[in-house]
């Protein structure tokens, strides 16, 4: 019996991914030239399907990176002359600020308690800061940043670039791209694909800033300079040999999600999150790390255990179900459970029943 992976990433493959990977091998996709027409068609299908699925406007570019982590560096290099502002409410949000510091930018960091959500009044972006970075879904803590607050930040600071970490949130969370400038994600979470591919979505404001910095003689990267990446992407090309298999599979899975319908996917996510939340609330030895339901992620639940978490983790492993440990310093005291489009309602119901029946 194969294991079912509710791990927060890498996670279970999307249920159609295996067949698409087999077809890619059968049809020579994995051996095709990244300068040929077949690859151009694959890249175009991927970009077009993502734009339709995520409601991305035409003036945003869909770019290929090796991972979401790479996007931190590319955004700072291409969009920040000197100062950046970071809303840090968990380990992944904080790492964006760390990368900016390593790239010798002056960083301004709103440090919150893990899982905290700021008020608009707490967000005080200095005049010199050129960008505001936000983690939409903190998979280390299970905190979901409110979309309404992002819109308010845009209204308060219309001249600042807004960069969104969409890892583990998209395509489930309905982002309004007109309120942000750039968003990035990797594919091994909510899209249910093998790791090794990142998508960086950037608008014309980001591109103009990169051109401006380059014209000033500032270093904006080497082969992954934003202007060059966009120039190549306009022809459905990349600056280097990319993960062709990953791009092909993402294009196909995005197409499958479009066929199912993003509304249906989001309704299923809501249902699965609801039954998991109820199970946690009714369990005498479990509790949510994010207490306020309004700020609780629907796609990655972070749950505190009053017992050694390995007992539940190992119990589920024996039943061929894999869940995640806590992240970082919380590794021994939290469990993390993914609720992505690939996880069926029946699988989540089975997991919930097992968790509800487990007592120490």
C-alpha contacts under 8 A as a table, 3 or more apart, distances in Angstrom:
res1	aa1	res2	aa2	distance
1	X	320	X	7.33
2	X	320	X	6.79
3	X	320	X	4.40
3	X	321	X	5.46
3	X	322	X	6.79
4	X	12	X	6.64
4	X	320	X	6.26
4	X	321	X	4.88
4	X	322	X	6.09
5	X	11	X	5.50
5	X	12	X	4.82
5	X	321	X	6.10
5	X	322	X	4.79
5	X	323	X	6.45
6	X	11	X	6.12
6	X	12	X	6.72
6	X	321	X	7.26
6	X	322	X	5.69
6	X	323	X	4.90
6	X	324	X	7.20
6	X	337	X	5.50
6	X	338	X	4.92
6	X	339	X	7.09
6	X	343	X	7.67
7	X	10	X	6.65
7	X	11	X	5.08
7	X	12	X	7.58
7	X	322	X	6.23
7	X	323	X	4.62
7	X	324	X	4.74
7	X	336	X	7.01
7	X	337	X	5.93
7	X	338	X	5.61
8	X	11	X	5.84
8	X	139	X	7.29
8	X	168	X	7.88
8	X	189	X	6.41
8	X	300	X	6.41
8	X	323	X	7.74
8	X	324	X	6.41
8	X	336	X	6.75
8	X	337	X	6.27
8	X	338	X	4.79
9	X	188	X	5.58
9	X	189	X	4.75
9	X	338	X	7.96
10	X	188	X	4.84
10	X	189	X	5.87
10	X	192	X	7.64
10	X	193	X	7.83
10	X	194	X	6.97
10	X	195	X	6.57
11	X	188	X	6.39
11	X	189	X	5.95
11	X	192	X	6.19
11	X	193	X	7.88
11	X	338	X	7.72
12	X	192	X	5.93
12	X	193	X	7.83
12	X	342	X	6.83
12	X	343	X	7.58
13	X	16	X	7.89
13	X	17	X	6.18
13	X	18	X	7.41
13	X	192	X	4.48
13	X	193	X	5.36
13	X	194	X	7.17
13	X	342	X	6.77
14	X	17	X	5.29
14	X	18	X	7.91
14	X	191	X	6.75
14	X	192	X	4.53
14	X	193	X	6.46
14	X	253	X	7.43
14	X	341	X	7.40
14	X	342	X	4.60
14	X	343	X	8.00
15	X	18	X	7.13
15	X	342	X	6.06
16	X	19	X	5.74
16	X	20	X	6.53
16	X	253	X	6.92
16	X	256	X	7.84
17	X	20	X	5.10
17	X	21	X	6.16
17	X	192	X	7.84
17	X	193	X	6.88
17	X	249	X	6.56
17	X	252	X	7.96
17	X	253	X	6.60
18	X	21	X	5.14
18	X	22	X	6.28
19	X	22	X	5.06
19	X	23	X	6.16
20	X	23	X	5.01
20	X	24	X	6.12
20	X	249	X	6.05
20	X	252	X	6.98
21	X	24	X	5.02
21	X	25	X	6.43
21	X	245	X	7.30
21	X	249	X	6.47
22	X	25	X	5.21
22	X	26	X	6.21
23	X	26	X	4.93
23	X	27	X	5.92
24	X	27	X	5.24
24	X	28	X	6.11
24	X	29	X	4.88
24	X	30	X	6.33
24	X	245	X	6.99
24	X	248	X	7.59
25	X	28	X	5.35
25	X	29	X	6.09
25	X	30	X	5.95
26	X	29	X	7.79
28	X	31	X	5.36
28	X	32	X	6.22
29	X	32	X	5.23
29	X	38	X	7.98
29	X	244	X	7.33
29	X	245	X	6.82
29	X	248	X	7.89
30	X	244	X	6.46
30	X	245	X	5.69
32	X	36	X	7.34
32	X	38	X	7.14
32	X	39	X	7.00
33	X	36	X	5.23
33	X	38	X	7.82
33	X	39	X	6.83
34	X	39	X	5.42
34	X	40	X	7.60
34	X	237	X	7.33
34	X	238	X	7.86
34	X	241	X	6.15
34	X	242	X	7.35
34	X	244	X	7.47
35	X	39	X	6.83
35	X	40	X	7.46
35	X	237	X	6.92
36	X	39	X	5.68
36	X	40	X	6.56
37	X	40	X	4.92
37	X	41	X	6.15
38	X	41	X	5.20
38	X	42	X	6.36
39	X	42	X	4.90
39	X	43	X	6.14
39	X	236	X	7.94
39	X	237	X	7.92
39	X	244	X	7.42
40	X	43	X	5.19
40	X	44	X	6.08
40	X	235	X	7.41
40	X	236	X	4.97
40	X	237	X	6.32
41	X	44	X	5.12
41	X	45	X	6.10
41	X	236	X	7.63
42	X	45	X	5.16
42	X	46	X	6.18
42	X	247	X	7.09
42	X	248	X	5.72
42	X	251	X	7.15
43	X	46	X	5.06
43	X	47	X	6.15
43	X	236	X	5.62
43	X	237	X	7.44
43	X	247	X	6.71
43	X	248	X	7.42
43	X	251	X	7.79
44	X	47	X	5.18
44	X	48	X	5.92
44	X	236	X	5.96
45	X	48	X	5.15
45	X	49	X	5.90
45	X	251	X	5.81
46	X	49	X	5.33
46	X	50	X	6.12
46	X	247	X	6.57
46	X	248	X	7.01
46	X	250	X	6.47
46	X	251	X	3.94
46	X	252	X	7.57
46	X	254	X	7.50
47	X	50	X	5.25
47	X	51	X	6.10
47	X	62	X	5.81
47	X	251	X	7.55
48	X	51	X	5.16
48	X	52	X	6.28
49	X	52	X	5.19
49	X	53	X	5.96
49	X	251	X	6.40
49	X	254	X	5.83
49	X	255	X	5.97
49	X	258	X	7.73
50	X	53	X	5.00
50	X	54	X	5.79
50	X	55	X	7.82
50	X	56	X	7.51
50	X	251	X	7.58
50	X	254	X	6.31
51	X	54	X	5.41
51	X	55	X	5.36
51	X	56	X	4.49
51	X	57	X	7.02
51	X	58	X	7.87
52	X	55	X	5.12
52	X	56	X	6.70
52	X	258	X	7.89
53	X	56	X	7.95
53	X	171	X	7.22
53	X	254	X	6.93
53	X	257	X	7.55
53	X	258	X	6.07
53	X	262	X	6.87
54	X	170	X	7.66
54	X	171	X	5.98
54	X	174	X	7.11
54	X	175	X	7.49
55	X	176	X	7.87
55	X	177	X	7.74
56	X	60	X	6.78
56	X	177	X	6.24
57	X	60	X	5.82
57	X	177	X	7.12
57	X	178	X	7.77
58	X	61	X	7.65
59	X	203	X	5.98
59	X	204	X	6.50
60	X	201	X	6.35
60	X	202	X	5.36
60	X	203	X	4.18
60	X	204	X	6.69
61	X	201	X	5.45
61	X	202	X	5.31
61	X	203	X	6.09
61	X	230	X	6.80
61	X	233	X	7.56
62	X	199	X	6.78
62	X	200	X	6.04
62	X	201	X	4.74
62	X	202	X	6.95
62	X	233	X	7.50
63	X	199	X	5.75
63	X	200	X	4.98
63	X	201	X	6.02
63	X	202	X	7.83
63	X	229	X	6.99
63	X	230	X	7.25
63	X	233	X	6.66
64	X	197	X	7.41
64	X	198	X	6.08
64	X	199	X	5.09
64	X	200	X	6.22
64	X	238	X	7.24
64	X	242	X	7.60
65	X	68	X	7.34
65	X	70	X	6.66
65	X	71	X	7.13
65	X	197	X	6.24
65	X	198	X	4.72
65	X	199	X	5.83
65	X	200	X	6.70
66	X	70	X	6.53
66	X	196	X	5.85
66	X	197	X	4.79
66	X	198	X	5.17
66	X	242	X	7.90
66	X	243	X	7.80
67	X	70	X	5.41
67	X	71	X	7.07
67	X	185	X	7.55
67	X	186	X	5.60
67	X	196	X	6.07
67	X	197	X	5.06
67	X	198	X	3.89
67	X	199	X	7.33
68	X	71	X	5.21
68	X	72	X	7.17
68	X	167	X	7.36
68	X	184	X	6.06
68	X	185	X	5.12
68	X	186	X	5.03
68	X	197	X	7.84
68	X	198	X	5.03
68	X	199	X	6.99
68	X	200	X	7.64
69	X	72	X	5.57
69	X	73	X	7.41
70	X	73	X	5.50
70	X	74	X	6.36
70	X	198	X	7.91
71	X	74	X	4.92
71	X	75	X	5.85
71	X	184	X	6.61
71	X	198	X	7.91
71	X	200	X	6.48
72	X	75	X	5.47
72	X	76	X	6.35
72	X	96	X	5.89
72	X	99	X	6.74
72	X	100	X	7.88
73	X	76	X	5.33
73	X	77	X	6.07
73	X	99	X	6.47
73	X	100	X	7.34
73	X	103	X	7.90
74	X	77	X	5.22
74	X	78	X	5.96
74	X	220	X	7.79
74	X	221	X	7.21
74	X	224	X	7.33
74	X	225	X	7.48
74	X	226	X	7.58
75	X	78	X	5.30
75	X	79	X	5.56
75	X	80	X	7.55
76	X	79	X	5.44
76	X	80	X	5.24
76	X	100	X	6.14
76	X	103	X	7.73
77	X	80	X	6.12
77	X	81	X	7.89
77	X	103	X	7.64
77	X	219	X	7.10
77	X	220	X	4.68
77	X	221	X	6.31
78	X	206	X	7.52
78	X	207	X	7.94
78	X	209	X	6.99
78	X	210	X	4.60
78	X	213	X	7.29
78	X	220	X	4.91
78	X	221	X	7.35
78	X	225	X	6.96
78	X	226	X	6.39
79	X	130	X	7.61
79	X	131	X	7.50
79	X	206	X	6.04
79	X	209	X	5.58
79	X	210	X	5.59
79	X	213	X	7.82
80	X	83	X	6.41
80	X	84	X	6.74
80	X	105	X	7.81
80	X	130	X	6.03
80	X	131	X	6.94
80	X	209	X	7.96
81	X	105	X	7.69
81	X	130	X	7.59
81	X	213	X	6.73
81	X	218	X	7.95
82	X	105	X	5.15
82	X	106	X	5.95
82	X	128	X	7.79
82	X	129	X	7.52
82	X	130	X	7.85
83	X	105	X	5.62
83	X	106	X	4.66
83	X	107	X	5.68
83	X	108	X	7.45
83	X	128	X	5.98
83	X	129	X	4.46
83	X	130	X	6.04
83	X	131	X	7.68
84	X	100	X	7.43
84	X	105	X	7.04
84	X	106	X	6.44
84	X	107	X	4.98
84	X	108	X	6.10
84	X	129	X	4.71
84	X	130	X	5.69
84	X	131	X	5.23
84	X	132	X	6.55
85	X	97	X	7.84
85	X	107	X	5.90
85	X	108	X	4.65
85	X	109	X	5.74
85	X	110	X	7.67
85	X	125	X	6.44
85	X	126	X	7.80
85	X	129	X	5.92
85	X	130	X	7.57
85	X	131	X	5.97
85	X	132	X	4.87
85	X	133	X	6.43
86	X	93	X	7.58
86	X	94	X	7.63
86	X	96	X	7.45
86	X	97	X	5.98
86	X	107	X	7.42
86	X	108	X	6.24
86	X	109	X	4.77
86	X	110	X	6.11
86	X	132	X	5.70
86	X	133	X	4.87
86	X	134	X	6.73
87	X	93	X	6.83
87	X	94	X	7.73
87	X	109	X	6.09
87	X	110	X	4.94
87	X	111	X	6.56
87	X	112	X	7.73
87	X	132	X	7.47
87	X	133	X	6.17
87	X	134	X	5.68
87	X	135	X	7.76
88	X	91	X	7.72
88	X	93	X	4.82
88	X	94	X	4.86
88	X	97	X	7.88
88	X	109	X	6.68
88	X	110	X	5.89
88	X	111	X	5.04
88	X	112	X	6.03
88	X	134	X	7.58
88	X	135	X	7.90
89	X	93	X	6.19
89	X	94	X	7.07
89	X	111	X	6.37
89	X	112	X	4.90
89	X	113	X	5.94
89	X	114	X	4.98
89	X	115	X	5.39
89	X	116	X	5.50
89	X	117	X	7.05
89	X	138	X	7.79
90	X	93	X	5.52
90	X	94	X	6.11
90	X	112	X	7.85
90	X	113	X	7.49
90	X	114	X	4.77
90	X	115	X	5.99
90	X	138	X	6.36
90	X	140	X	6.57
90	X	141	X	6.42
91	X	94	X	5.15
91	X	95	X	6.30
91	X	114	X	7.87
91	X	138	X	7.75
91	X	140	X	6.36
91	X	328	X	7.97
92	X	95	X	5.18
92	X	96	X	6.98
92	X	135	X	7.26
92	X	138	X	6.56
92	X	139	X	7.79
92	X	140	X	7.11
93	X	96	X	5.70
93	X	97	X	7.33
93	X	133	X	7.86
93	X	134	X	6.68
93	X	135	X	5.33
93	X	138	X	7.22
93	X	165	X	7.98
94	X	97	X	5.38
94	X	98	X	6.48
95	X	98	X	4.79
95	X	99	X	6.21
96	X	99	X	5.23
96	X	100	X	6.40
96	X	133	X	7.59
97	X	100	X	5.10
97	X	101	X	6.25
97	X	107	X	6.64
97	X	109	X	7.08
98	X	101	X	5.06
98	X	102	X	6.18
99	X	102	X	4.98
99	X	103	X	6.25
100	X	103	X	5.06
100	X	104	X	6.52
100	X	105	X	5.55
100	X	106	X	7.69
100	X	107	X	6.77
101	X	104	X	4.96
101	X	105	X	5.30
101	X	106	X	6.64
101	X	107	X	6.33
102	X	105	X	7.46
108	X	125	X	7.92
108	X	126	X	7.88
108	X	129	X	7.75
110	X	123	X	7.24
112	X	115	X	7.68
112	X	116	X	5.62
112	X	117	X	7.43
112	X	118	X	7.44
113	X	116	X	5.16
114	X	141	X	6.59
115	X	138	X	7.47
115	X	141	X	5.43
115	X	142	X	6.87
115	X	143	X	5.07
115	X	289	X	7.93
115	X	290	X	6.47
116	X	143	X	7.34
117	X	143	X	7.90
117	X	145	X	6.71
117	X	295	X	7.40
118	X	121	X	7.95
118	X	122	X	6.02
118	X	123	X	7.07
119	X	122	X	5.33
119	X	123	X	6.93
120	X	123	X	5.36
120	X	149	X	7.01
120	X	152	X	7.33
120	X	153	X	7.18
121	X	124	X	7.17
125	X	129	X	6.59
125	X	132	X	7.76
125	X	157	X	8.00
126	X	129	X	5.40
127	X	130	X	7.89
129	X	132	X	7.72
129	X	160	X	7.60
130	X	160	X	5.37
130	X	161	X	6.25
131	X	160	X	5.28
131	X	161	X	4.49
131	X	162	X	5.69
131	X	163	X	7.05
132	X	160	X	6.79
132	X	161	X	6.19
132	X	162	X	4.89
132	X	163	X	6.12
133	X	162	X	6.04
133	X	163	X	4.78
133	X	164	X	6.03
133	X	165	X	7.74
134	X	145	X	7.91
134	X	162	X	7.70
134	X	163	X	6.30
134	X	164	X	5.08
134	X	165	X	6.22
135	X	138	X	6.08
135	X	145	X	6.96
135	X	164	X	5.86
135	X	165	X	4.62
135	X	166	X	6.87
136	X	144	X	5.84
136	X	145	X	4.97
136	X	146	X	7.76
136	X	164	X	6.36
136	X	165	X	5.68
136	X	166	X	5.63
136	X	167	X	7.71
136	X	169	X	6.66
137	X	142	X	6.90
137	X	143	X	5.89
137	X	144	X	4.66
137	X	145	X	6.33
137	X	165	X	7.50
137	X	166	X	6.77
137	X	167	X	6.91
137	X	168	X	6.40
137	X	169	X	5.65
137	X	297	X	6.53
138	X	141	X	5.60
138	X	142	X	5.42
138	X	143	X	5.16
138	X	144	X	6.45
138	X	297	X	7.93
139	X	142	X	5.09
139	X	143	X	7.18
139	X	168	X	7.05
139	X	300	X	5.89
139	X	302	X	7.88
140	X	302	X	7.59
140	X	326	X	7.30
140	X	327	X	5.25
140	X	328	X	7.78
141	X	289	X	7.03
141	X	290	X	7.44
141	X	302	X	5.94
141	X	327	X	7.68
142	X	289	X	7.33
142	X	290	X	6.59
142	X	296	X	6.05
142	X	297	X	5.19
142	X	300	X	5.65
142	X	301	X	5.42
142	X	302	X	5.05
143	X	290	X	6.43
143	X	295	X	5.69
143	X	296	X	5.07
143	X	297	X	5.31
144	X	295	X	5.07
144	X	296	X	5.42
144	X	297	X	4.70
144	X	298	X	7.91
145	X	149	X	7.62
145	X	150	X	7.99
145	X	295	X	6.57
146	X	149	X	5.35
146	X	150	X	6.75
146	X	295	X	6.94
147	X	150	X	5.13
147	X	151	X	6.48
147	X	175	X	7.24
148	X	151	X	5.12
148	X	152	X	6.36
149	X	152	X	4.92
149	X	153	X	6.19
150	X	153	X	5.07
150	X	154	X	6.34
150	X	179	X	7.33
151	X	154	X	5.12
151	X	155	X	6.36
151	X	179	X	5.88
152	X	155	X	5.02
152	X	156	X	6.09
153	X	156	X	5.02
153	X	157	X	5.91
153	X	158	X	7.88
154	X	157	X	5.20
154	X	158	X	5.11
154	X	160	X	7.76
154	X	162	X	7.59
154	X	179	X	6.11
154	X	180	X	7.35
155	X	158	X	5.53
157	X	160	X	5.64
158	X	161	X	7.94
161	X	180	X	7.19
161	X	181	X	5.84
161	X	182	X	7.94
161	X	205	X	7.77
161	X	206	X	7.49
162	X	180	X	5.07
162	X	181	X	5.29
162	X	182	X	6.55
163	X	180	X	6.61
163	X	181	X	6.10
163	X	182	X	4.85
163	X	183	X	5.76
164	X	180	X	7.44
164	X	182	X	6.22
164	X	183	X	4.60
164	X	184	X	6.70
165	X	183	X	5.89
165	X	184	X	5.61
165	X	185	X	6.55
166	X	169	X	5.21
166	X	170	X	5.72
166	X	183	X	6.13
166	X	184	X	5.60
166	X	185	X	5.12
167	X	170	X	6.66
167	X	184	X	6.94
167	X	185	X	4.36
167	X	186	X	5.94
167	X	189	X	7.14
167	X	190	X	7.74
168	X	185	X	7.54
168	X	189	X	5.30
168	X	190	X	5.18
168	X	299	X	6.80
168	X	300	X	7.50
169	X	172	X	5.76
169	X	173	X	5.47
169	X	190	X	6.80
169	X	299	X	6.84
170	X	173	X	5.30
170	X	174	X	7.43
170	X	175	X	7.90
170	X	185	X	7.63
170	X	190	X	6.61
171	X	174	X	6.92
171	X	190	X	7.12
171	X	191	X	7.68
171	X	262	X	7.84
172	X	190	X	7.61
172	X	262	X	7.63
172	X	265	X	7.35
172	X	266	X	5.82
172	X	269	X	7.76
172	X	299	X	7.99
172	X	341	X	7.92
176	X	179	X	5.74
176	X	180	X	7.29
177	X	180	X	5.22
177	X	181	X	7.02
178	X	181	X	7.49
180	X	183	X	7.74
181	X	202	X	6.03
181	X	203	X	5.54
181	X	205	X	6.97
181	X	206	X	6.77
182	X	200	X	7.36
182	X	201	X	5.42
182	X	202	X	4.36
182	X	203	X	6.36
182	X	206	X	7.44
183	X	200	X	6.12
183	X	201	X	5.21
183	X	202	X	6.69
184	X	198	X	7.21
184	X	199	X	5.53
184	X	200	X	4.39
184	X	201	X	5.91
185	X	198	X	5.75
185	X	199	X	5.48
185	X	200	X	6.79
186	X	189	X	7.03
186	X	195	X	7.46
186	X	196	X	7.81
186	X	197	X	5.90
186	X	198	X	4.24
186	X	199	X	6.17
187	X	190	X	6.88
187	X	191	X	5.30
187	X	192	X	6.46
187	X	193	X	5.50
187	X	194	X	7.02
187	X	195	X	6.28
187	X	196	X	7.72
187	X	197	X	6.12
187	X	198	X	6.37
187	X	199	X	7.91
187	X	250	X	7.64
188	X	191	X	6.28
188	X	192	X	5.25
188	X	193	X	4.77
188	X	194	X	5.36
188	X	195	X	4.83
188	X	196	X	7.90
189	X	192	X	5.37
189	X	193	X	7.22
189	X	340	X	7.31
190	X	299	X	7.82
190	X	340	X	5.02
190	X	341	X	6.41
190	X	342	X	7.71
191	X	250	X	7.60
191	X	253	X	7.48
191	X	254	X	7.95
191	X	340	X	7.62
191	X	341	X	7.26
191	X	342	X	7.66
192	X	340	X	7.63
192	X	341	X	7.76
192	X	342	X	6.33
193	X	246	X	7.67
193	X	249	X	7.62
193	X	250	X	7.31
194	X	246	X	7.46
196	X	243	X	7.38
196	X	246	X	7.42
197	X	243	X	6.65
197	X	246	X	6.28
197	X	247	X	7.55
202	X	206	X	6.16
202	X	207	X	7.45
203	X	206	X	5.53
203	X	207	X	6.59
204	X	207	X	4.88
204	X	208	X	6.01
205	X	208	X	5.13
205	X	209	X	6.20
206	X	209	X	5.15
206	X	210	X	6.29
207	X	210	X	5.14
207	X	211	X	6.29
207	X	226	X	6.48
207	X	227	X	6.22
208	X	211	X	5.15
208	X	212	X	6.10
209	X	212	X	5.00
209	X	213	X	6.20
210	X	213	X	5.17
210	X	214	X	6.13
210	X	220	X	6.95
210	X	225	X	7.99
210	X	226	X	6.54
210	X	227	X	6.85
211	X	214	X	5.09
211	X	215	X	6.08
211	X	227	X	6.66
212	X	215	X	5.17
212	X	216	X	6.42
213	X	216	X	5.09
213	X	217	X	6.65
213	X	218	X	5.53
213	X	219	X	7.73
213	X	220	X	7.21
214	X	217	X	5.11
214	X	218	X	5.26
214	X	219	X	6.63
214	X	220	X	6.43
215	X	218	X	7.38
220	X	225	X	5.83
220	X	226	X	7.84
221	X	224	X	5.82
221	X	225	X	4.96
222	X	225	X	5.80
223	X	228	X	7.65
223	X	239	X	6.47
223	X	240	X	7.80
224	X	228	X	6.98
224	X	229	X	6.18
224	X	239	X	7.06
225	X	228	X	5.49
225	X	229	X	6.15
226	X	229	X	4.97
226	X	230	X	6.05
227	X	230	X	5.21
227	X	231	X	6.10
228	X	231	X	4.98
228	X	232	X	6.19
228	X	239	X	7.40
229	X	232	X	5.23
229	X	233	X	6.02
229	X	238	X	6.51
229	X	239	X	6.32
230	X	233	X	4.86
230	X	234	X	6.11
231	X	234	X	5.41
231	X	235	X	7.20
232	X	235	X	5.46
232	X	236	X	6.30
232	X	237	X	4.80
232	X	238	X	5.46
232	X	239	X	6.59
233	X	236	X	4.44
233	X	237	X	5.06
233	X	238	X	6.21
234	X	237	X	7.37
238	X	241	X	7.01
238	X	242	X	6.96
241	X	244	X	8.00
243	X	246	X	5.31
243	X	247	X	6.31
244	X	247	X	5.13
244	X	248	X	6.07
245	X	248	X	5.15
245	X	249	X	6.10
246	X	249	X	5.17
246	X	250	X	6.01
247	X	250	X	5.11
247	X	251	X	6.14
248	X	251	X	5.17
248	X	252	X	6.38
249	X	252	X	5.10
249	X	253	X	6.08
250	X	253	X	5.11
250	X	254	X	5.91
251	X	254	X	5.25
251	X	255	X	6.21
252	X	255	X	4.99
252	X	256	X	6.24
253	X	256	X	4.89
253	X	257	X	6.17
254	X	257	X	5.02
254	X	258	X	6.21
255	X	258	X	5.01
255	X	259	X	6.27
256	X	259	X	5.02
256	X	260	X	6.32
257	X	260	X	5.06
257	X	261	X	5.87
257	X	262	X	6.49
257	X	265	X	7.71
258	X	261	X	4.82
258	X	262	X	6.31
260	X	264	X	6.77
260	X	265	X	7.29
261	X	264	X	5.38
261	X	265	X	6.41
262	X	265	X	4.94
262	X	266	X	6.14
263	X	266	X	5.19
263	X	267	X	6.20
264	X	267	X	5.09
264	X	268	X	6.27
265	X	268	X	5.24
265	X	269	X	6.31
265	X	341	X	6.24
266	X	269	X	4.96
266	X	270	X	6.20
267	X	270	X	5.06
267	X	271	X	6.31
268	X	271	X	5.10
268	X	272	X	6.16
268	X	341	X	7.81
268	X	345	X	6.96
269	X	272	X	5.23
269	X	273	X	5.99
269	X	298	X	6.90
269	X	299	X	7.29
269	X	339	X	6.64
269	X	340	X	6.98
269	X	341	X	6.91
270	X	273	X	5.20
270	X	274	X	6.07
270	X	298	X	6.92
271	X	274	X	5.12
271	X	275	X	6.43
271	X	345	X	7.83
272	X	275	X	5.43
272	X	276	X	6.25
272	X	339	X	7.02
272	X	345	X	6.22
272	X	348	X	6.26
272	X	349	X	7.64
273	X	276	X	5.21
273	X	277	X	6.01
273	X	298	X	5.50
273	X	299	X	7.37
273	X	339	X	6.94
274	X	277	X	5.12
274	X	278	X	6.22
275	X	278	X	5.13
275	X	279	X	6.21
275	X	349	X	7.55
275	X	352	X	7.23
276	X	279	X	5.09
276	X	280	X	6.31
276	X	348	X	7.72
276	X	352	X	5.97
277	X	280	X	5.20
277	X	281	X	6.16
278	X	281	X	5.06
278	X	282	X	6.07
279	X	282	X	5.25
279	X	283	X	6.08
279	X	352	X	6.38
279	X	355	X	7.46
279	X	356	X	5.98
280	X	283	X	5.18
280	X	286	X	5.62
280	X	287	X	5.84
280	X	288	X	7.02
280	X	303	X	7.71
280	X	356	X	7.77
281	X	284	X	7.83
281	X	286	X	7.16
281	X	287	X	6.24
281	X	288	X	7.63
282	X	356	X	8.00
283	X	286	X	5.52
283	X	287	X	7.70
283	X	356	X	6.35
285	X	305	X	5.99
285	X	306	X	5.27
285	X	307	X	7.31
285	X	359	X	7.52
286	X	303	X	6.63
286	X	304	X	5.69
286	X	305	X	4.88
286	X	306	X	6.39
287	X	303	X	5.70
287	X	304	X	5.22
287	X	305	X	6.80
288	X	291	X	5.72
288	X	301	X	7.77
288	X	302	X	6.37
288	X	303	X	4.71
288	X	304	X	5.99
289	X	302	X	5.81
289	X	303	X	5.49
289	X	304	X	5.89
290	X	293	X	7.20
290	X	295	X	6.97
290	X	296	X	5.70
290	X	302	X	7.49
291	X	296	X	7.52
292	X	295	X	5.67
292	X	296	X	6.51
293	X	296	X	4.99
296	X	301	X	7.60
297	X	300	X	5.68
297	X	301	X	6.25
298	X	301	X	6.80
298	X	339	X	6.91
299	X	338	X	5.63
299	X	339	X	4.49
299	X	340	X	5.77
300	X	336	X	6.56
300	X	337	X	5.66
300	X	338	X	4.57
300	X	339	X	6.02
301	X	336	X	5.52
301	X	337	X	5.18
301	X	338	X	6.44
301	X	339	X	7.75
302	X	326	X	7.51
302	X	334	X	6.55
302	X	335	X	5.92
302	X	336	X	4.62
302	X	337	X	6.71
303	X	334	X	5.42
303	X	335	X	5.27
303	X	336	X	6.24
304	X	333	X	6.09
304	X	334	X	4.58
304	X	335	X	6.55
305	X	308	X	6.97
305	X	309	X	6.05
305	X	333	X	6.00
305	X	334	X	5.99
305	X	335	X	7.37
306	X	333	X	7.76
307	X	311	X	7.77
307	X	333	X	7.76
307	X	360	X	7.22
308	X	311	X	5.96
308	X	312	X	7.96
308	X	332	X	6.87
308	X	333	X	6.65
309	X	312	X	5.68
309	X	313	X	6.31
309	X	325	X	7.56
309	X	332	X	6.12
309	X	333	X	5.82
309	X	334	X	6.49
309	X	335	X	6.62
310	X	313	X	4.77
310	X	314	X	5.69
310	X	332	X	7.50
311	X	314	X	5.37
311	X	315	X	6.05
312	X	315	X	4.94
312	X	316	X	6.19
312	X	355	X	7.95
312	X	358	X	7.44
313	X	316	X	5.37
313	X	317	X	6.22
313	X	322	X	7.23
313	X	323	X	6.49
313	X	324	X	7.76
313	X	325	X	7.74
313	X	335	X	7.86
314	X	317	X	4.85
314	X	318	X	6.30
315	X	318	X	5.39
315	X	319	X	6.91
316	X	319	X	5.06
316	X	320	X	6.41
316	X	321	X	5.10
316	X	322	X	6.54
316	X	323	X	7.79
316	X	354	X	7.80
317	X	320	X	4.81
317	X	321	X	4.99
317	X	322	X	5.61
318	X	321	X	7.36
321	X	351	X	7.89
323	X	335	X	7.17
323	X	336	X	6.36
323	X	337	X	5.61
323	X	338	X	7.71
324	X	335	X	5.65
324	X	336	X	4.69
324	X	337	X	6.12
325	X	331	X	5.42
325	X	332	X	6.95
325	X	333	X	8.00
325	X	334	X	6.09
325	X	335	X	4.63
325	X	336	X	5.80
326	X	329	X	7.65
326	X	330	X	4.80
326	X	331	X	3.65
326	X	332	X	6.26
326	X	333	X	6.39
326	X	334	X	4.30
326	X	335	X	5.05
326	X	336	X	6.07
327	X	330	X	5.28
327	X	331	X	4.92
327	X	334	X	7.72
328	X	331	X	5.49
329	X	332	X	7.77
330	X	333	X	5.44
330	X	334	X	5.81
331	X	334	X	6.06
331	X	335	X	7.78
339	X	343	X	6.28
339	X	348	X	7.99
340	X	343	X	5.59
341	X	344	X	7.31
343	X	347	X	6.35
343	X	348	X	6.82
344	X	347	X	5.18
344	X	348	X	6.37
345	X	348	X	5.18
345	X	349	X	6.09
346	X	349	X	5.05
346	X	350	X	6.20
347	X	350	X	5.14
347	X	351	X	6.26
348	X	351	X	5.02
348	X	352	X	6.04
349	X	352	X	5.08
349	X	353	X	6.19
350	X	353	X	5.19
350	X	354	X	6.37
351	X	354	X	5.15
351	X	355	X	6.21
352	X	355	X	5.13
352	X	356	X	6.03
353	X	356	X	5.15
353	X	357	X	6.22
354	X	357	X	5.23
354	X	358	X	6.26
355	X	358	X	5.21
356	X	359	X	7.97
